[in-house]
Amino acid sequence: MATDILRKQLAFTLEKTEWPQLGKLYRGKVRDVYVRDNNLVLVSTDRLSAFDKVLTTLPFKGDLLNQLSVFWFQHTQNLVPNHLLDSPDACVSIVKKAVPFSVEFVVRGFLTGSLWRDYAAGNDAYALGLPPGLQKNQRLPNPLLTPSTKATSGEHDLPLPEKDVVASGRMSAKHFAQAKEAALALFEAGQALASQRGLILVDTKYEFGLAEGKLLLIDEIHTPDSSRYWRKESYDERFSQGLPQEMLDKENLRRWLLEEKHYQGDGPIPTIPEDIRLSLAQAYLQAFSTLTGQPMPLHVGNVHARVENHLRQRGLLSG
């Protein structure tokens, strides 16, 4: 049933928006961001990126990312203040404007992904000093912060050892200490809830900014775009046998790109087949329903028209 709905929605995915009345537009890899007075209107589109390149679209992806972020923002607001003010549509959030730091705070609980690829190649890009003999997908003794630069759309994020974050002038020592503490606290809360729901939050990235001199969590939080999720019940057995983990996140696509297309973000962008898009959309929906305890409402139709209607109803668009 869900597969049929997803397939029908392929014709209506939201690739981009153009609403000058909302304010000045900045188009990120996934979100269309409109600057409106002291607030921003974030439209989560259905664009899908990997290796810092926009590749295709996924049905209902924008709705899912935005709603899941709203869920996590509400769940963690007592830990760290965030920028969320309102959500007038499933894929739209109105947020407080903040001055973002040009740093992505990546927290990792396991040796996997790019950290494993660097480790296996003998590249200590984050100056972590990990001991020899660790295995792929091994749980780390403690979560590690591995910051990276926040590149513009189409460019690659680059590793940024902790000592270089302040030295590069991207953040003051005070704000970096606050953001690191916040990131680790958020990761602990995320792992705890995911574990209760039968999942493992493997790693994730956070972004922070300053508003009225105070640190705010911005962008998104604990979505399948920004995080890795594995199934908890099968982790130990699959790790002991050296098998790939069962994933509910974008790593499914990264693996397909690496193994089938030998693509890591350079050269022509490969065509993403429909079955890959639908499979990944299914994984995203499964992550959503598992984490929130509720299935995501799925209604086939023109997302752009729906969003525009809701924005008009709220007085954000006129005419």
C-alpha positions, 0 to 999 in steps of 0.5 A: 500500500505505502509503496503504491502511494510513494510511487504515485507521489513521484510525479509530485515531488517538491524540487524547489519553490519561488515565493518572493513575497516570503523574503530573500531566498537562499537555496540550500541542498535540501531547504529553501530558506526565506529571510523574513524580518527577524524570522526565517521560513524554512521549506524542506523540499524533497531534494535528496543529496549525498556527498554534498551534491543534490541527486534527485528527489524522494516522495514525501521527504520534505514532509518527513524531515520537517515533521521529524525535526519538529518532533525532536526539537520539542523533545529536546527543548529543555536540554538546548534552546532551538530556533523553532517557532511554528510549523504552518505546513508539514514541510514548512517551519518558521524559525527565529533568525540566528547567525549560524556558525560555519561549523557542523558538529558531527557526533559519532558513537561508532566507527563507520562511514567516512570515519571508518574509511579514513581510519582504514586508510590511516588518515587521522583527519580529526586528530583523534588518535584512535588506537589500532585494531578497531573494526568497522562498525565498532561501538566507540568507548565514548561518543566523539565530536568530529567537526567539519566545515559547512560548505556551500551547496555543491562543495564538500564539507572538510574535516576540522579538528577540534583545535582548529575550530577556534584557531580558524576564527569560526567560533570563540572558545566560549561558544565552541565549548557551549556548542560541544556540550550541547551537541553531546547532550543532544546525542545522548538524549537521541541515543536514549530515545532511539534505543527505547524504540529499537534503534541505534542512533549511530552518528549525527550532525548538529548546527548552531547559531547565535540569536541575541547573544545566545546559542541556539540549535538550528537547521534540523535534528536527528533526521535520516538525512543528518543521522545514521540509524541502525536496527538495535536487535541485529547489531551484535550478531551482524557486527560479530559476523562482519555483516553490514548493519540494517540501516534506516537512513541515507547511508543506503544511498551512499553505499549504493553510489559507492559500490554500484557507481563508484561515485563519491561526489566528483564527476557527472551525477549518476541517475538514481533509479526509481526502485532505489528512490522508493526503497530509500523513501520506505526506509525514511518512513520506517524511521519516522514511524519507529521514532515517533510511534506514529505513521506519517500521513501520506496523501498523494498530490501537488505539494507545491500547491498545498504549501502555497495554500497553507501559507496564504491561509496564514497570511504569509502569501497574498494575492 
